[in-house]
Amino acid sequence: MLIVLVFIHVKPRSVEAFKAASMENAARCIRESGCARFDVIQQLDDPTRFVLYEAYRTQADNDLHKQSAHYLKWREAVADMQAEERYSIK
């Protein structure tokens, strides 16, 4: 199992649009055969900060996810919404 935590800081004016795009992406991700879990978590004390919790069966499944049409659409849609570059830990 590969767990990926993605930390994202969003511009205040983009919070709702970011949530909508991310929830759509999550709904499609969970349908991938190699994705065991995908959660979009918003920080309570700072609603501009999010964590994506992603669980893949293998590294190859994560690699396939990054090539999917829905991921590429999400990545493009949220690029200008971010207050700073997102980062992840595995």
C-alpha positions in Angstrom: 0.0 0.0 0.0 1.2 3.5 -0.9 -0.2 6.4 1.1 0.3 9.9 -0.3 -0.6 13.1 1.7 -0.8 16.2 -0.5 -0.7 19.6 1.3 -2.3 22.4 -0.5 -2.7 26.1 0.4 -5.5 27.8 -1.6 -6.1 31.5 -2.3 -9.1 32.6 -0.1 -11.2 33.6 -3.1 -10.7 30.1 -4.6 -11.7 27.9 -1.7 -15.2 26.9 -2.9 -14.0 26.3 -6.5 -11.0 24.3 -5.2 -13.3 22.1 -3.1 -15.7 21.5 -6.0 -12.9 20.5 -8.4 -11.2 18.3 -5.8 -14.4 16.5 -4.8 -15.1 15.7 -8.4 -11.5 14.4 -8.9 -11.8 12.3 -5.7 -15.0 10.8 -6.9 -13.4 9.7 -10.1 -10.1 8.6 -8.4 -11.9 6.2 -6.1 -13.3 4.4 -9.1 -9.7 3.6 -10.3 -9.0 -0.1 -9.6 -5.7 0.7 -7.9 -7.1 3.5 -5.6 -8.2 2.2 -2.2 -9.1 5.6 -0.7 -9.1 9.3 -1.6 -10.2 11.9 0.9 -10.3 15.7 0.6 -9.7 17.2 4.1 -10.1 20.9 4.8 -8.4 22.4 7.9 -10.8 23.8 10.4 -8.8 26.7 11.8 -7.6 27.8 8.3 -10.1 26.9 5.6 -7.6 27.8 2.9 -5.5 24.7 3.8 -6.3 21.2 2.5 -4.8 17.8 2.7 -5.5 15.1 0.1 -5.2 11.6 1.6 -4.7 9.1 -1.2 -4.1 5.4 -0.8 -3.0 3.3 -3.7 -2.4 -0.5 -3.8 1.0 0.0 -5.5 3.4 2.8 -6.8 2.3 1.7 -10.3 -1.3 2.5 -9.5 -0.3 6.0 -8.3 1.7 6.5 -11.5 -1.4 5.5 -13.6 -3.5 7.9 -11.6 -1.2 10.8 -12.5 -1.8 10.0 -16.2 -5.6 9.9 -15.9 -7.8 12.4 -17.7 -9.5 13.4 -14.5 -6.2 14.1 -12.6 -4.8 16.1 -15.5 -8.1 18.1 -15.6 -8.0 18.7 -11.9 -4.3 19.7 -11.9 -4.9 22.3 -14.6 -8.1 23.6 -13.0 -6.5 24.2 -9.6 -3.1 25.5 -10.7 -4.1 29.2 -10.4 -6.1 28.6 -7.2 -3.0 27.7 -5.1 -1.5 30.3 -2.9 1.8 28.4 -3.0 3.2 25.3 -4.6 1.6 22.1 -3.2 3.8 19.3 -1.8 3.4 15.7 -0.8 4.8 13.1 1.4 4.6 9.3 0.9 
